[in-house]
Amino acid sequence: VTASACAQAHRSAPMCTGAQLRATFKVVPGSAGAGNIVYRLVVTNKSTTTCTVTGLPRVTLLTKRGTVNPTHVRAAFPQGLTAVLVTLAHGKSAQATARFSPDVTGTGDHMAPGVRCQPLSYWLRVSAPGGGTTKAAITPATSVCERGSLQFRAYSAV
């Protein structure tokens, strides 16, 4: 009976849509080192309807004008990835961190001295699991090397 009640509770909260979410994508202070940095994506339910998120974020890096930059999301720890269903009531948030290199060139990057590996990204477009998107300012704007490779952890409750 308890398992059935839990399953029904999860089914009653639909997947979040882009219109329901507000997002931020900011550097984690003190995270830079060894050619990598960590940014934290936080999605907050701004609607009055409870909804859910799960798994790895689906994101696209964008230039200042909204042009798509190369973006490749993969699991930070593929063998240890555990996706949980995060239920967001009004005002509640989920987070996922992304580790990447902002300055070490790799496959598919510009290799000329003094040239960034990829164009600066100012925005992160987040595709919501229930459809639609929301956009977060990238604070501070950054390059994402190795053709936009972001190693994300799965969403978790804040």
Buried (B, 14 or more C-beta within 10 A) or exposed (E): EEEEEEEEEEEEBEBBBBEBBBBBBBBEEEEEEEEBBBBBBBBBBBBEEBBBBBBBBBBBBBBEEEEEBBBBBEBBEEEEBEEBEBBBEEEBBBBBBBBBBBEEBBEBBEEEEEEBBBBBBBBBBBBBBBEBBBBBEBEEEBBBBBBBBBBBBBBBEE
